[in-house]
Amino acid sequence: MEDFNKLKIEKENKVSTIKKSKIISKKPSTSSVKPPNLADANLEFQKLKRLTTYKVYSTERKMKSSMKKSLKWLKHKW
């Protein structure tokens, strides 16, 4: 029984030291904190614009195909 308790205590100590070391290593130093980069914001904005144009092209294609189908239907119907 004593061996089990010793193992349990040793495991808890190892876990606590591991947790402490992880917490300490995760703290950012003041020199590594950088202000937001404006170039990154510009890249995100350009990506957003590009995706929006893709959506517009997709919508245009759907509208054109729908119009073509309806015109074909009208021609065959009348």
C-alpha positions in Angstrom: 0.0 0.0 0.0 2.9 2.3 0.8 4.4 1.7 -2.7 1.1 2.7 -4.3 0.9 5.9 -2.3 4.5 6.7 -3.2 3.9 6.1 -6.9 0.7 8.3 -6.8 2.6 11.1 -5.1 5.5 10.8 -7.6 3.0 11.0 -10.5 1.3 14.0 -9.0 4.7 15.7 -8.6 5.7 15.0 -12.1 2.4 16.2 -13.5 2.5 19.4 -11.5 6.1 20.1 -12.6 5.2 19.5 -16.2 2.2 21.8 -15.9 4.3 24.5 -14.2 7.0 24.2 -17.0 4.3 24.5 -19.7 2.7 27.5 -18.1 6.1 29.2 -17.7 7.1 28.5 -21.2 3.8 29.8 -22.6 4.2 33.3 -21.1 5.1 35.7 -23.9 8.0 38.0 -23.4 7.5 41.7 -24.0 10.0 41.7 -26.8 8.0 39.1 -28.8 4.8 41.1 -28.7 4.4 42.9 -32.0 1.9 45.5 -33.1 -0.6 44.4 -35.7 0.9 44.4 -39.2 -1.0 46.6 -41.7 0.2 44.5 -44.6 -1.6 41.4 -43.1 -4.8 43.4 -42.8 -4.4 44.5 -46.4 -3.9 40.9 -47.5 -7.0 39.8 -45.7 -9.0 42.6 -47.3 -7.7 41.5 -50.8 -8.7 37.9 -50.1 -12.1 39.1 -49.0 -12.5 41.1 -52.2 -11.3 38.2 -54.4 -13.8 35.8 -52.7 -16.6 38.3 -53.2 -15.9 38.6 -56.9 -15.9 34.8 -57.2 -19.3 34.7 -55.6 -20.5 37.4 -58.0 -19.3 35.4 -61.0 -21.0 32.3 -59.7 -24.3 34.1 -59.3 -24.0 35.6 -62.8 -23.4 32.1 -64.2 -26.4 30.8 -62.4 -28.6 33.6 -63.7 -27.5 33.2 -67.3 -28.0 29.5 -67.2 -31.5 30.0 -65.7 -32.4 32.5 -68.4 -31.1 30.3 -71.2 -33.2 27.4 -69.8 -36.3 29.5 -69.5 -35.9 30.8 -73.1 -35.4 27.3 -74.4 -38.5 26.2 -72.6 -40.5 29.2 -74.1 -39.3 28.4 -77.6 -40.3 24.8 -77.3 -43.6 25.5 -75.6 -44.8 28.1 -78.1 
